[in-house]
Amino acid sequence: MSQQRFSSPPPRSTRPTGAAPSRATTENRTAIVLGILSIVLIIAMMQLWLLTATMNAFLGGDHAVAGPALGASVVCLLLNLGLLRYLSLL
């Protein structure tokens, strides 16, 4: 009689359900969170610079700058809200 070879089932996870995530996963998540928060901080600083430059131009008599600056600021706000929402889902 010849012996038949059966493939073994795939290995199961050794981590029990509800156990803490591995260290590598935690380190990766920390790096992602710090990266996203850095981008949020940079965008917020850009918004402050945009506000300062717009107010300087507006008070100098250049009223045409206010509309585009408002649009750019809204885009920055939406980017920041999107990134912060992604953080809450992470």
C-alpha positions as CSV (number, residue, x, y, z in Angstrom):
1,M,0.0,0.0,0.0
2,S,1.4,3.4,-0.9
3,Q,1.2,6.2,1.6
4,Q,-0.6,9.3,0.6
5,R,0.7,12.7,1.7
6,F,-1.8,15.2,2.8
7,S,-0.9,18.9,3.1
8,S,-1.1,20.1,6.7
9,P,-3.6,22.8,7.6
10,P,-2.3,26.3,7.8
11,P,-0.8,27.2,11.1
12,R,-3.1,29.0,13.6
13,S,-2.3,32.1,15.4
14,T,-0.7,31.5,18.7
15,R,-2.0,34.7,20.1
16,P,-5.3,34.1,22.0
17,T,-8.3,36.3,21.2
18,G,-8.3,39.5,23.3
19,A,-4.6,39.4,23.9
20,A,-2.5,42.6,23.5
21,P,-1.1,43.3,20.1
22,S,2.5,42.5,19.4
23,R,5.2,45.0,20.0
24,A,5.9,45.5,16.3
25,T,2.2,46.4,15.7
26,T,2.3,48.9,18.5
27,E,5.5,50.4,17.3
28,N,4.1,50.7,13.7
29,R,0.9,52.3,15.0
30,T,2.9,54.8,17.1
31,A,5.0,55.8,14.1
32,I,1.8,56.3,12.0
33,V,0.2,58.4,14.7
34,L,3.3,60.6,15.1
35,G,3.6,61.0,11.4
36,I,0.0,62.1,11.0
37,L,0.2,64.5,14.0
38,S,3.3,66.0,12.5
39,I,1.5,66.6,9.2
40,V,-1.5,68.1,11.1
41,L,0.8,70.5,12.9
42,I,2.5,71.6,9.7
43,I,-0.9,72.3,8.1
44,A,-2.0,74.2,11.1
45,M,1.1,76.3,11.0
46,M,0.5,77.0,7.3
47,Q,-3.0,78.2,8.2
48,L,-1.6,80.6,10.8
49,W,0.9,81.9,8.2
50,L,-1.9,82.2,5.7
51,L,-4.0,84.2,8.1
52,T,-1.1,86.5,8.9
53,A,-0.2,87.1,5.2
54,T,-3.9,87.6,4.3
55,M,-4.5,90.1,7.1
56,N,-1.3,92.0,6.1
57,A,-2.4,92.2,2.5
58,F,-6.0,93.1,3.4
59,L,-5.0,95.9,5.8
60,G,-2.6,97.1,3.1
61,G,-5.5,97.6,0.7
62,D,-5.3,94.4,-1.4
63,H,-8.9,93.1,-0.9
64,A,-8.6,90.6,-3.7
65,V,-6.5,88.2,-1.6
66,A,-9.3,87.4,0.9
67,G,-11.3,85.1,-1.3
68,P,-8.5,82.8,-2.4
69,A,-7.0,82.8,1.1
70,L,-10.4,81.7,2.5
71,G,-10.5,78.8,0.0
72,A,-7.0,77.7,0.8
73,S,-7.8,77.8,4.5
74,V,-10.9,75.7,4.0
75,V,-8.9,73.1,2.1
76,C,-6.3,73.0,4.9
77,L,-9.2,72.6,7.5
78,L,-10.6,69.7,5.5
79,L,-7.2,68.0,5.2
80,N,-6.7,68.3,9.0
81,L,-10.2,67.0,9.8
82,G,-9.7,64.1,7.4
83,L,-6.3,63.2,9.0
84,L,-7.7,63.5,12.5
85,R,-10.7,61.3,11.5
86,Y,-8.3,58.7,10.2
87,L,-6.5,58.8,13.6
88,S,-9.8,58.0,15.4
89,L,-10.4,55.0,13.1
90,L,-6.8,53.7,13.6
